[in-house]
Amino acid sequence: MFAEALRPANAAPARCDRDGLHFIKILVLCLFVAAAISRAVQRDFRQGFDEVAHVSYVAHLQQTGEASPDFAAMRLLDPETFHFMDLPNYLNHPSPYYWLLARLGPKVEGNPRSLVILRLINIVIAASGFCALLMLSSGDKRSKIEEYAWYLPLLAIPMLPSIAGAANNDNPAFLGGALALLASQRLLATREGAWLIVALAGLIVAGLAKLTGLLLVGGLIAGVLATMISRGDCQPSWIGAAVIAALVAASPYVALWVQYGGPAPDTPGQIELLKSTAPPDLGWEHAPRLSFLGFAAKFAQAFFIHWVPTPRERNALQYAVLAAPVFAIFCAMAGAWISGRRLLRKRETPDDVLIVAGFATLCVTLACHLVFSYRHHVAYAYLADAYPRYYLPLIGIVPLAGLSALSAMRESRAKTILTAILIGGPLAVSLFGIPI
C-alpha cells in the first residue's frame, strides 16, 4: 500500500521532464525554421552556397525537358533577370534533386519570384532532417543537461539555417544523413528490419543528392551492419537489401563515370571556375603550388573559417569564436576513442556504434576530399574547396561523440564546465560569427 502511494508521486516528475524536453525540442525546431525563413527572405541570391548555379540547373532541366543534362551545355542565369547568360554552369552533380525542384517549383527562367518557392521547398527538406536529428535520443539514459548538449549545438550550427533557406543539394543530403542516423540507432536498439529500410531510404536520398552524401551515409550504414554481423545480429536478407540500395544510390555516379570518366567530372564550367581563383597577374599556369603538407594546413584553416561563411571581413571576436568548433572536434575525437574502447570490450551502446562508424567515415571521406582537392590545386592552382557543409549528412556525429566524452566523466565541477562549454561555444559562434 505504501509502495502504491509512492508510485504516482515518483512517476509524475519523470513524465513532466519528458514533456518539458518534448516542448523544448518543438521550440528548437520552430526556431530553426524561423531562422531558415529569415535567411531565405534576407539573403542576396548572389551570395554563398552556389545558389545561382543550383537554380540555373533547375531552369536548364525545365527548358530542355531532360532528365539528365549535358553538363557542357548548361549555362548560368543572370541573378537580376533570371535569363540565361553565356557563362557556363560549373555544377557536376546528379540530376534527381534538380529534376524534383523543376517539377515541384514554378518556371524559373525569367521569373525571379520563383526563387521564394524553391527556397521554401528546401526549408521543408532541411526541417525534416533537423526533426529527425532531434528524435535521435537515448531516452532515460541521458540527463536533461546532456539532452541540451545534444540538440542546442545542432540549432547553433551557423551554416545550417542559411543552407536550409537556399536552393542547394546539401539539403537533401542532410535529410538523408539524418534519417540514416535516426534509423540506424533504432535498428541497433530494436533489431527491427523496418528501421533498416528507413536507413537505406536515407542512403538513397543522400546518394542521389551528391557524392559526399553517398560516401558518408554509405560508410555509416556499412559500419553499422559490419558491427551487427560481428555480433550475430544481422539477418542475411538485410545484406541483400543494403546492396540493392547502394546500387540505386550509386547508379548516377556509374553513369557519370561512363559518360565523363569520373563520378565527379571536371566539366568545362568547373575547369573555368578552378582556373579563376589564381592570381590575375600570374594566371593559373604560373601560380605557385603548395606542397601537400602546406596545402593540408591551408585546407584545415579554411575548413574552420568556412564553418561560419560570411561575405564580410571578420573582427577579432569573430575569429576568436571559431575556437568553439575546434574544441568541439577535439571533444568528439575523445568521445570517439571512448566509444571505440567500449566497442572493443563488447560493452557498447547503439550510440557508441554510431559514433565509431560515423567518425571513421568522416575521417576517410575527409582524407579523400583532401587528396581530391590537392589534385585540383596542382592542376589549376585552386585553393577554395574546404567547405564543412559537405559533411552535413553526418554532422550529428560531432555533438553525439561529445556526449560520449561527457558520459565517461564522473559528476564533478569539471564535467559541468565541459558541458557548459559544449553548449555555450556553438551558441557563441552562432551569435557572434556573422553567418550569411
C-alpha positions as CSV (number, residue, x, y, z in Angstrom):
1,M,0.0,0.0,0.0
2,F,2.8,2.3,0.8
3,A,4.5,1.5,-2.5
4,E,1.3,2.1,-4.4
5,A,1.0,5.5,-2.8
6,L,4.6,6.4,-3.8
7,R,4.3,5.2,-7.4
8,P,2.3,8.1,-8.8
9,A,4.4,10.7,-7.0
10,N,7.6,9.1,-8.4
11,A,6.2,8.8,-11.9
12,A,4.9,12.4,-12.2
13,P,8.3,14.2,-12.3
14,A,9.6,11.8,-14.9
15,R,6.6,12.5,-17.1
16,C,7.0,16.2,-16.6
17,D,10.6,16.1,-17.5
18,R,9.9,14.2,-20.8
19,D,7.0,16.5,-21.6
20,G,9.3,19.5,-20.9
21,L,12.0,18.2,-23.2
22,H,9.5,17.5,-26.0
23,F,8.2,21.1,-25.7
24,I,11.8,22.4,-25.9
25,K,12.6,20.3,-28.9
26,I,9.5,21.6,-30.7
27,L,10.6,25.1,-29.7
28,V,14.1,24.4,-31.1
29,L,12.6,23.1,-34.3
30,C,10.4,26.2,-34.7
31,L,13.5,28.4,-34.0
32,F,15.4,26.6,-36.7
33,V,12.5,27.0,-39.3
34,A,12.2,30.7,-38.3
35,A,16.0,31.2,-38.8
36,A,15.9,29.5,-42.2
37,I,12.9,31.6,-43.3
38,S,14.7,34.7,-42.2
39,R,17.8,33.8,-44.2
40,A,15.6,32.9,-47.2
41,V,13.9,36.3,-47.1
42,Q,17.0,38.4,-46.4
43,R,20.0,36.8,-48.2
44,D,21.2,38.1,-51.6
45,F,20.8,35.5,-54.3
46,R,24.3,36.0,-55.4
47,Q,26.0,35.4,-52.0
48,G,27.0,32.0,-50.9
49,F,26.5,28.3,-51.4
50,D,26.5,28.4,-55.3
51,E,22.8,29.1,-55.3
52,V,22.8,30.8,-58.7
53,A,24.4,27.6,-60.2
54,H,21.8,25.3,-58.5
55,V,18.8,27.4,-59.6
56,S,20.3,27.6,-63.1
57,Y,20.5,23.7,-63.1
58,V,16.8,23.6,-62.3
59,A,16.0,26.2,-65.1
60,H,18.0,24.2,-67.6
61,L,16.0,21.0,-66.9
62,Q,12.8,22.9,-67.2
63,Q,13.9,24.5,-70.5
64,T,15.2,21.3,-72.1
65,G,12.9,18.7,-70.6
66,E,15.9,16.4,-70.0
67,A,16.1,14.0,-67.1
68,S,19.9,14.2,-67.1
69,P,21.7,17.2,-68.7
70,D,24.7,17.6,-70.8
71,F,27.0,19.4,-68.4
72,A,28.8,21.2,-71.2
73,A,25.6,22.7,-72.4
74,M,24.4,24.2,-69.1
75,R,24.6,27.9,-68.6
76,L,24.2,30.3,-65.6
77,L,21.2,32.6,-65.1
78,D,21.6,36.3,-64.7
79,P,20.9,36.9,-61.0
80,E,18.9,40.0,-61.8
81,T,16.8,39.0,-64.8
82,F,16.9,35.2,-64.4
83,H,17.6,34.8,-68.1
84,F,20.5,32.6,-69.3
85,M,23.9,34.1,-69.9
86,D,26.8,32.8,-71.9
87,L,28.7,31.8,-68.8
88,P,28.9,28.0,-68.3
89,N,27.4,26.3,-65.2
90,Y,30.1,24.6,-63.2
91,L,28.0,22.0,-61.3
92,N,28.6,18.3,-61.8
93,H,26.0,16.8,-59.5
94,P,23.4,14.1,-60.4
95,S,20.1,15.4,-61.6
96,P,17.4,13.8,-59.3
97,Y,17.2,16.7,-56.8
98,Y,17.1,19.3,-59.6
99,W,14.6,17.3,-61.5
100,L,12.3,17.3,-58.4
101,L,12.6,21.1,-58.0
102,A,11.9,21.5,-61.7
103,R,8.7,19.6,-61.3
104,L,7.5,20.9,-58.0
105,G,8.5,24.6,-58.4
106,P,7.3,27.3,-60.8
107,K,9.0,28.1,-64.1
108,V,12.4,29.7,-63.2
109,E,13.7,31.3,-66.4
110,G,12.7,34.9,-66.5
111,N,10.9,34.6,-63.2
112,P,12.9,35.9,-60.1
113,R,9.9,35.3,-57.9
114,S,10.3,31.5,-58.4
115,L,13.3,31.7,-56.0
116,V,11.0,32.1,-53.0
117,I,9.2,28.8,-53.8
118,L,12.4,26.9,-54.4
119,R,13.8,28.1,-51.1
120,L,10.6,27.2,-49.2
121,I,10.8,23.7,-50.6
122,N,14.3,23.4,-49.4
123,I,13.3,24.7,-45.9
124,V,10.8,21.8,-45.7
125,I,13.5,19.3,-46.7
126,A,16.1,20.6,-44.2
127,A,13.5,21.0,-41.4
128,S,12.5,17.3,-41.9
129,G,16.2,16.3,-41.5
130,F,16.5,18.6,-38.4
131,C,13.4,17.0,-36.9
132,A,14.9,13.5,-37.4
133,L,18.1,14.6,-35.6
134,L,16.0,15.9,-32.7
135,M,14.4,12.5,-32.4
136,L,17.8,10.8,-32.0
137,S,17.7,10.1,-28.3
138,S,18.7,7.6,-25.7
139,G,15.6,8.0,-23.7
140,D,16.2,7.9,-19.9
141,K,19.9,7.3,-20.3
142,R,20.7,11.0,-20.7
143,S,20.1,13.7,-18.2
144,K,18.3,16.8,-19.1
145,I,21.5,18.8,-19.4
146,E,23.0,16.2,-21.7
147,E,19.9,16.4,-23.9
148,Y,20.6,20.2,-24.1
149,A,24.2,19.4,-25.0
150,W,22.8,17.3,-27.9
151,Y,20.3,19.5,-29.7
152,L,21.2,23.1,-28.8
153,P,24.5,22.8,-30.7
154,L,22.5,21.5,-33.6
155,L,20.4,24.7,-33.6
156,A,23.6,26.7,-33.3
157,I,25.3,25.4,-36.5
158,P,25.8,28.7,-38.3
159,M,25.6,27.5,-41.9
160,L,22.6,25.1,-41.4
161,P,19.8,27.6,-41.4
162,S,21.5,29.6,-44.2
163,I,21.7,26.5,-46.4
164,A,18.2,25.4,-45.4
165,G,17.0,28.8,-46.7
166,A,18.7,28.3,-50.1
167,A,18.2,26.1,-53.1
168,N,21.0,23.7,-52.6
169,N,21.6,20.0,-52.9
170,D,23.2,20.0,-49.4
171,N,19.6,20.0,-48.0
172,P,18.5,16.5,-49.3
173,A,22.0,15.2,-48.4
174,F,21.4,16.5,-44.9
175,L,17.9,14.9,-44.8
176,G,19.2,11.5,-46.0
177,G,22.0,11.5,-43.4
178,A,19.7,12.5,-40.6
179,L,17.2,9.7,-41.5
180,A,20.1,7.2,-41.6
181,L,21.4,8.3,-38.2
182,L,18.0,8.0,-36.6
183,A,17.1,4.7,-38.2
184,S,20.5,3.2,-37.6
185,Q,20.2,4.0,-33.9
186,R,16.8,2.4,-33.7
187,L,17.9,-0.6,-35.7
188,L,20.8,-1.2,-33.3
189,A,18.4,-0.9,-30.3
190,T,15.5,-2.9,-31.6
191,R,16.9,-5.2,-34.3
192,E,13.7,-4.5,-36.3
193,G,14.3,-4.7,-40.1
194,A,11.8,-1.8,-40.8
195,W,14.4,0.6,-39.4
196,L,17.0,-0.7,-41.9
197,I,14.5,0.2,-44.7
198,V,14.4,3.7,-43.4
199,A,18.2,3.9,-43.1
200,L,18.5,2.7,-46.7
201,A,16.0,5.2,-47.9
202,G,18.2,7.9,-46.3
203,L,21.1,6.4,-48.2
204,I,19.3,6.7,-51.5
205,V,18.1,10.3,-50.7
206,A,21.6,11.4,-49.7
207,G,23.4,9.5,-52.5
208,L,21.2,10.8,-55.3
209,A,21.8,14.4,-54.0
210,K,25.6,14.4,-54.1
211,L,28.7,12.2,-54.0
212,T,29.7,13.1,-50.5
213,G,26.2,12.1,-49.3
214,L,26.7,8.7,-50.8
215,L,30.1,8.2,-49.2
216,L,29.1,9.5,-45.8
217,V,25.8,7.7,-45.4
218,G,27.0,4.6,-47.1
219,G,30.0,4.4,-44.8
220,L,27.9,4.9,-41.7
221,I,25.4,2.1,-42.7
222,A,28.3,-0.2,-43.7
223,G,29.9,0.3,-40.3
224,V,26.6,-0.4,-38.5
225,L,25.9,-3.6,-40.4
226,A,29.5,-4.8,-40.1
227,T,29.2,-4.4,-36.3
228,M,25.9,-6.2,-36.3
229,I,27.4,-9.1,-38.4
230,S,30.2,-9.4,-35.9
231,R,27.7,-9.7,-33.1
232,G,25.5,-12.2,-34.9
233,D,22.6,-9.7,-35.1
234,C,22.3,-9.2,-38.8
235,Q,19.9,-11.2,-41.0
236,P,21.2,-12.3,-44.4
237,S,18.3,-10.6,-46.2
238,W,19.5,-7.2,-44.7
239,I,22.8,-7.5,-46.6
240,G,20.9,-8.1,-49.9
241,A,18.7,-5.1,-49.2
242,A,21.7,-2.9,-48.4
243,V,23.5,-3.9,-51.6
244,I,20.4,-3.1,-53.7
245,A,20.0,0.3,-52.1
246,A,23.7,1.1,-52.5
247,L,23.5,0.2,-56.2
248,V,20.5,2.5,-56.6
249,A,22.2,5.4,-54.7
250,A,25.4,4.9,-56.7
251,S,23.8,4.5,-60.2
252,P,24.1,8.2,-61.2
253,Y,27.8,8.1,-60.5
254,V,28.3,5.0,-62.6
255,A,26.5,6.8,-65.4
256,L,28.8,9.9,-64.9
257,W,31.8,7.6,-64.9
258,V,30.8,6.1,-68.2
259,Q,29.9,9.4,-69.8
260,Y,32.6,11.7,-68.4
261,G,35.3,9.4,-67.0
262,G,34.7,10.0,-63.3
263,P,31.9,10.3,-60.6
264,A,32.7,14.0,-60.1
265,P,33.8,15.0,-63.5
266,D,35.7,18.2,-64.3
267,T,33.2,19.8,-66.6
268,P,34.2,22.8,-68.8
269,G,32.4,25.2,-66.5
270,Q,34.1,23.7,-63.4
271,I,37.5,24.0,-65.0
272,E,36.9,27.6,-65.8
273,L,35.9,28.1,-62.1
274,L,39.1,26.3,-60.9
275,K,41.3,28.5,-63.0
276,S,39.6,31.7,-62.0
277,T,40.9,31.6,-58.4
278,A,44.6,32.0,-59.5
279,P,46.2,35.5,-59.1
280,P,45.4,37.5,-62.1
281,D,48.9,38.8,-62.6
282,L,50.3,35.2,-62.8
283,G,47.5,33.1,-64.3
284,W,46.8,29.6,-63.3
285,E,49.6,28.2,-65.3
286,H,52.3,30.1,-63.4
287,A,50.7,30.5,-60.0
288,P,52.8,28.8,-57.2
289,R,51.8,25.4,-56.0
290,L,51.9,24.3,-52.3
291,S,53.4,21.1,-51.1
292,F,50.9,18.5,-49.9
293,L,51.6,19.3,-46.2
294,G,51.3,23.1,-46.9
295,F,48.1,22.6,-48.8
296,A,46.7,20.4,-45.9
297,A,47.4,23.1,-43.4
298,K,45.7,25.7,-45.6
299,F,42.8,23.3,-46.1
300,A,42.4,22.8,-42.3
301,Q,42.5,26.6,-41.7
302,A,39.9,27.3,-44.4
303,F,37.7,24.4,-43.2
304,F,37.2,26.1,-39.8
305,I,36.9,29.6,-41.2
306,H,34.2,28.4,-43.5
307,W,32.3,26.9,-40.6
308,V,30.8,30.5,-40.4
309,P,30.6,31.6,-44.0
310,T,30.4,35.3,-44.4
311,P,30.8,37.9,-47.2
312,R,32.2,40.5,-44.8
313,E,35.5,41.0,-43.1
314,R,35.8,39.4,-39.6
315,N,36.9,41.2,-36.5
316,A,39.0,39.7,-33.6
317,L,35.9,38.5,-31.7
318,Q,34.5,36.7,-34.7
319,Y,37.8,35.0,-35.3
320,A,38.1,34.1,-31.6
321,V,34.7,32.3,-31.5
322,L,36.0,29.9,-34.2
323,A,37.8,28.2,-31.3
324,A,34.5,26.6,-30.4
325,P,34.2,24.3,-33.4
326,V,37.9,23.3,-32.9
327,F,37.2,22.5,-29.3
328,A,34.1,20.5,-30.3
329,I,36.1,18.5,-32.7
330,F,38.7,17.6,-30.1
331,C,35.9,16.6,-27.6
332,A,34.4,14.5,-30.4
333,M,37.7,12.8,-31.0
334,A,37.9,11.9,-27.3
335,G,34.4,10.7,-27.4
336,A,35.0,8.5,-30.4
337,W,38.1,7.0,-28.6
338,I,35.9,6.2,-25.6
339,S,33.2,4.7,-27.7
340,G,35.8,2.6,-29.6
341,R,37.1,1.2,-26.4
342,R,33.6,0.2,-25.4
343,L,33.1,-1.4,-28.8
344,L,36.3,-3.5,-28.4
345,R,35.2,-4.6,-25.0
346,K,31.7,-5.5,-26.4
347,R,30.1,-3.1,-23.9
348,E,28.8,-0.7,-26.5
349,T,25.5,1.1,-26.7
350,P,23.8,1.9,-30.1
351,D,25.2,5.4,-29.8
352,D,28.8,4.0,-29.5
353,V,28.3,2.1,-32.7
354,L,27.0,5.2,-34.5
355,I,29.9,7.3,-33.2
356,V,32.6,4.9,-34.2
357,A,31.1,4.1,-37.6
358,G,30.3,7.8,-38.3
359,F,33.6,9.2,-37.1
360,A,35.6,6.7,-39.1
361,T,33.5,7.5,-42.2
362,L,34.0,11.3,-41.7
363,C,37.8,10.8,-41.4
364,V,38.0,8.6,-44.5
365,T,35.8,11.0,-46.5
366,L,37.8,14.0,-45.3
367,A,41.0,12.3,-46.4
368,C,39.6,11.6,-49.9
369,H,38.4,15.2,-50.1
370,L,41.8,16.5,-49.2
371,V,43.5,14.3,-51.9
372,F,40.9,15.2,-54.5
373,S,41.3,18.9,-53.7
374,Y,45.0,18.8,-53.9
375,R,44.8,17.3,-57.3
376,H,42.8,20.4,-58.4
377,H,45.4,22.6,-56.7
378,V,48.3,21.0,-58.6
379,A,46.4,21.2,-61.9
380,Y,44.8,24.6,-61.6
381,A,46.3,26.4,-58.5
382,Y,42.9,26.1,-56.9
383,L,42.6,26.6,-53.1
384,A,39.0,27.2,-52.2
385,D,37.5,23.7,-51.6
386,A,37.4,23.2,-47.8
387,Y,33.7,23.6,-47.1
388,P,32.3,22.0,-43.9
389,R,28.8,21.9,-45.5
390,Y,29.8,18.9,-47.5
391,Y,29.8,17.0,-44.2
392,L,26.3,18.0,-43.1
393,P,24.9,14.4,-43.6
394,L,26.8,13.2,-40.6
395,I,27.1,16.5,-38.6
396,G,25.1,15.0,-35.8
397,I,28.1,12.7,-35.0
398,V,30.1,15.6,-33.5
399,P,27.8,16.5,-30.6
400,L,26.9,12.8,-30.2
401,A,30.6,12.0,-29.7
402,G,30.9,14.9,-27.3
403,L,28.2,13.3,-25.2
404,S,30.2,10.1,-25.2
405,A,33.1,12.0,-23.7
406,L,30.8,13.5,-21.1
407,S,29.4,10.1,-20.2
408,A,32.9,8.9,-19.3
409,M,33.3,11.6,-16.7
410,R,32.1,11.4,-13.1
411,E,29.8,14.1,-11.8
412,S,32.2,16.9,-10.9
413,R,32.8,20.6,-11.5
414,A,35.0,19.7,-14.5
415,K,32.1,17.9,-16.1
416,T,29.7,20.8,-15.5
417,I,32.2,23.2,-17.1
418,L,32.8,21.0,-20.1
419,T,29.0,20.6,-20.6
420,A,28.6,24.4,-20.4
421,I,31.3,24.9,-23.0
422,L,29.8,22.3,-25.4
423,I,26.5,24.2,-25.1
424,G,27.7,27.7,-24.9
425,G,30.5,27.5,-27.5
426,P,28.3,26.8,-30.5
427,L,25.8,29.4,-29.3
428,A,28.6,32.0,-29.2
429,V,29.6,31.1,-32.8
430,S,26.0,31.5,-33.9
431,L,25.6,34.8,-32.1
432,F,28.9,36.5,-33.0
433,G,30.0,34.7,-36.1
434,I,28.1,36.9,-38.6
435,P,26.9,34.0,-40.9
436,I,25.4,34.7,-44.3
